Amino acid sequence: MHIAIAGNIGAGKTTLTQLLAKHYKWEQLQEAVDNNPYLFDFYKDMQRWSFNLQIFFLNSRFEQLVEIRQSGRSVIQDRTIYEDAHIFAPNLHAMGLMTTRDFENYYRLFKNMERSIAPPDLLIYLRSSIPNLVKQIGERGRDYENGISIEYLKRLHERYEAWIGAYDKGKVLIIDVDDNAFHTSPEDLGKIIRAIDAEIHGLFPDETPAHLKHAVKSKAGNGNGNGRGKHDHGPKGGKKTTAKAPVKASAKKSASSGKSAKHAAKKHGPAKASSHKKVLAKRR
């Protein structure tokens, strides 16, 4: 089993990775931060070190994916290789902090790597507002993050929302971390764990925690994992088409689900497992 946790800087990926690894007694694969030789320099001079940093992260995550495939162990991974290629690198390029030559070279390398990797069995996306990100970044007190601007976080947030809306490689669980204090609340952590169990153990939707909602997204991918063209990585590239119907109890929900399934089948034909994405998101 391979669960990966995605989200913006300061969303709580590392903390949730540690908590889930402890609960499930699985191996945790953390993002290469402490042993990263470029990170401190990057935040001082992004334009000079952007390509070096992104290559380091790309190679580090590729090594993790090879290890996952070869070991066969169940793991919780902090951040995915797709975030590097579809969010961080194109954002640096769009901001003029990475040259077109370097970005195109980087992206070709990613596409070559992508042919030999498998996506996670479940992707957990930690959705957070910008004020919450700023608060959590300040609380953890990493010196090299002092130079992160709000504008930089906003740009990343826009790209994250576009990417998760178009993601078609497997199951996704979306957690609104503004309203889920899993890092301090055992109850909130328990809600996430029950939602994960519902996905990985194939429990019925009615057994999903009441604070979550179901949505089914049917999208034919174009092979690049973000539902867009080869070099179109920005937030304008795709619209989220996830249904927003909340989970309701028993009979009403079952009837509604049946109608939706019939309508989808009539409109799109029989569904294929690989093209369906089941998204669990927080009920508002």
C-alpha positions, 0 to 999 in steps of 0.5 A: 500500500502506497499513500502519498500526502500532497499540499502546499508549504506549511499545510501539515504534510510531514506531521500527518505522514508521521501520525499515519505511519505511527497508526498503521505501523507503516514506513514513512518516506519524508521529503528531503529537507534536512539533507538538501544542499540547495534549499537554504541557498534557494530561498536566498536567491531563487533564480540562481538555485531554482533548477538545481533545487528542482532536480534534487527534489525530482531525483530524491522522489524518484529514488523513493518511488523505486524503493517503494516498488522494489521493497513491496512495503506499505509506506506513507510518502510526504509529497509526490513527484507530480507536485514537483513537475506540475506545480513547483517547477512550472511556477518558478518558470512562470515567475521568471525564476527558471529559464525556459531552457532549464524548465523544458530540460527538467520536464523532459527528464520528469516524463522519462522518469514517469514511464517507470513509476506507479502513482500512489494507491491513495493521494491525500490532499491537504487543502489550506487557506493562505493565512493558515499556511502563513501561521503554520510556517511561522510556528515551525520556525525554519530559518530558510522559510523566512523569505517565503512571500505570500504571493509565492504561496498564493501562486502555489495554491492556485496551481495545487487547486488546478492540479488536484481538480484534474488529477486522474491517476487514482483515489483522492482524499481531500482534507480541509486543514483549516477545519481539521486540527489533526496535529493536536486533536485525536478526534480530528485525526480519527476522522481522517483515519476512518476516511482512509480506511473506507478507501483502502478497505473498500467500505461502503460510502455510508460508513464514511464519517459524517463530516466528509462528503462523497463525490465521483469524478469521471475524467478521461486523462490525456496521459500526462497526469494533469488533464492538460497539454504537455507544457500547460501546467498553470491554473488556467489549464483545467476545471474541477468537475467534481460533484458536490453532493454530500453524503446522506444517510441510507435510502435517500443516498442510495437512491440518489447514487443510483440515479447519478450512476444511471445518468453517467452510464447513459451519458458516458457509457460504462465506467472504467476503474482507471478513469474514475476518481472518488474524492472524499472532501470535508462537508461544509 
